[in-house]
Amino acid sequence: MHRITLTCVMIFWSGGALAQDHVDRLITAMHVPELVEIISKEGMQGAKDLDADMLGGAGGSVWLQQARQIYSPMRLKALISSHLSDHYIGTDVEAALMFLESDLGQWIIQLEVDARSAFMDPDVEAAARRIAEENPPLMYVSRYIEINDLVELNVQNALQSDLRFAQGLVAGGMEGLSEEDMLSDTWASEPAYRADIVSWLQAYVTLALSPMEDQDIETYLAFCKTDVGQRLNRAIFEAYGAAYEDISFALGQAAALFLTEDEI
């Protein structure tokens, strides 16, 4: 499942093109190079699971090589950068960058990247989930998730990625999948995705923000609640969501080649 949980700070939609120097600063300030390395590693583990569960192990080294190309960190970074460059601009870009590039902004982003990296260890994630499930969520955890609409946006992106994977299967030559079937199958997964996302978010946010002092958390949440913060949060989901959709479609196309070979 693709989850997007970077900080709420980015830039807002206005329909124009973002200057490349602003894109470069945003990519650096948001630690995108670190994040795409993590996403790539997560993706490769998912590709191995898909080979075992869906392809019956038929993909082997050829499948993994295709997955490496799809999940290439350079490719992911380019997709995110291109989306920002093509779709976002605003008079408050500098204000957003002032927060992103501040000591507090950089500390928050690093905490979130570190937590995402830690969750690559299944034991760490399981322990964090267990602790979160056994204890009421901390107030700032609930507020952070609610302010940034993280449950709904992650559910939306998960479902859209699933749909794009199915569409990739069809584009790759799979037969018997109508648009109606794809939509029905995708929405059937919504309750399970929602439950898992809520559990994951509570564990992740607790781990990521726990080193922060109350005053810093309040400063961060106050920024996220502003119009600028809200627009930036949406921009993150659009940029990373577009990249995940591209990944999912490409994986579907690649998987279809192995599935249709089995039918021949």
Secondary structure, DSSP 8 states (H G I E B T S, - for coil): -------S----B-SS---HHHHHHHHHHTTHHHHHHHHHHHHHHHHHHHHHHTSTT-SHHHHHHHHHHHT-HHHHHHHHHHHHHHHB--TTHHHHHHHHTSHHHHHHHHHHHHHHHHTTSHHHHHHHHHHHHHS---HHHHHHHHHTTHHHHHHHHHHHHHHHHHHHHHHTT--S--HHHHHHHHHHTHHHHHHHHHHHHHHHHHHHHTTS-HHHHHHHHHHHHSHHHHHHHHHHHHHHHHHHHHHHHHHHHHHHHHHHHHH-
